[in-house]
């Protein structure tokens, strides 16, 4: 290959690399988690077998746990509501809603860290079958563990976020207009 051909091919690769970098930078500025998350309500619903809910699974013979979550994020804080519905072979056995606040930050490697404000964890609604004192201790423990590790953000768009959550796995959070677990802010 001649010297001129090599220079042309090398210049072409450099131009393609620069264009790719500019496109990536524009995409990140448009769809950065900060610009998508803030001042929006996000929600997900998830059903699974209760491997991580061992104590309650034995106590109530639980077969499936349905988790619904809503979150509202401001610049540095977020407000969460999680509704748990526990199912036994006979049907729904217990329901509980837990609300709490967190401080959050995003890392460059597409991870987001939530620091739960422990004093903000509170049971809002609980069915009669739930011993609220024991469940409050359980929910405090599971929420602090669930939010203790950074979450990997897999995909972000203007209307959905795919993340990996401890205890739950991959979830698709969808932007919602009107919350029903959280109070409108």
N, C-alpha and C positions, 0 to 999 in steps of 0.2 A: 504494500500500500504506500502511496506517495505521501510526502510530508503535508501537502495541501489537503488531501483527503482526510488525513488524521486530524488536522486542525479543524476542518469543517465538522467532522463527526464529534470531536470533543466540544467544540463551541455549541453544537446542537444539544448535546447532553447537558451542558451548563445552562443553556436557556430553558430547557425543559425542567431542570431542577429548580431554577429560580421561579418559573411560572407555577410549579407545583407548590412551592413554599408560600407564594403570595396567595394562591387559592386556599391552601390550608389555613393561613392566617385569617383570611376573610371569613371562612367557614367557622372557625373557632370564635371569632368575634360575634358572629351572628347567633350561634348556637352554644355559647358558653353556658355552663350550668347556672352561673350567677344571673345571666340575663333571662334565662328560661324559668328558673325556679321562683324568683322573688315576686312577691305579691300575687301569687297564684295558689289555688287549692289543687292538691293532687290526691288521688285515691287509688287503692288497689283492693281486690278481694282474692283470697287464697284459701283453698281447701286441701287438707292433707291428713295423713295418719299421724297420731300424736306421739311420735317417738320422743320429741323434746318435752312433752308434757307428762312425763312418767308418773309423778305423784298423783296428779288429777286423773290420769287415765286409769290407774288402779282404783282410786277412790270411787269414781263414778262409772266404771266400765266404759270409758269413752272409746269410740271407734274412729271418729273424725273430728277435727277441729277446723272450724271456718273462721278465718281472720279477715276483718275488714279494717282498713286504716285510712285516715285522712290526715293530711299535713298542710299547714299554711306556713310559708317561709317569708321572713323579712330579711333585711340585709345581713344580720348576724344571729338572729334567733329563729326558731321554728316552734310551732305549736302542733302537737300530735294528739290524735284520738284513735284508740284501737278498740275494736269491738270483737270479742271472742264469743263464738257460739259452739257449744260442745254437744256432740251427737253420740248417743248410745244406740244399741240395736233397736230400741223402742222409739227413737226420735230424739228431738232436742231435750237435753237434760238441764242445761244451765246457760245463761248468757251474762256477760259482764262487759262494761265499757270502762276503759282506763284512759285518763287524759294526763298529759305531761308536757313540759316545755324543755327545749334543748337550745344550746348554742352550737352553731355549726361553722365549718370552714371547709373549703375545697383545696385539695392538693394538686399539684401540677400533673401527677401521674394518673389523673382521672379517678381519684378516690375522694370520698367525702366523709368527714368525721363529724359525728354528733356527740356532744357532751351533755348528757342528761342532767338537768337540774333536779337532784334527788328529792328535794323538798316539794317539788311541784307534782310529783306522782300522786294521783288521787283516783279513787273509784267513783265513777259518776253514777252508774246504774249497775245493779246486780240482782239476779233472780234470787228468790227466797232460799233456794237450796245452797247458796254459796255462803260459807262462813266468811264474812267480810274481813275480819281481823287476819285469819290465816291467808286468805286470798290476797290481801293487800301486801303481806310480806312476800308471798310467791310472785305477785306481779311486779313488785319493786325489784326483786332479784332477777327475774327474767328480762325485764326492760333494761336494767343496768347492764346485763350480760349481752343482750341483743344489740345494744347501741355502743358497746365498748370497743368494738373493732371498726376500722374504716370500711365503708361500703364501696365496692367497685361500681362505677358508672359504666355500663356497657354501651348504651346508646342514648342519645338525647335528640329530641326534635321539639318543635313548638307545641305539640299536643301529647307527647308521651315520653316517658323515661323508663329505660330498662336497667334495673340494678340487681345486684346480688345481695340478699339480706341474710344475716346469720339466723339460724333456726328455721328459716322459711325457704330460702333458695332464690331462684330467679323470679322476679316479679315485674310486671308491666304496670307502671303507674300512669294513670290517665288524668289529664287536666279536667277538672269539673268546674262548673259555674257556681253551683249552689251546694254548700256542704250540708250534710244532715247529722254528722257526728260532732262537728265543731260549730261554735257560734260564728256567725258571719263577722268579719273584721273589716 
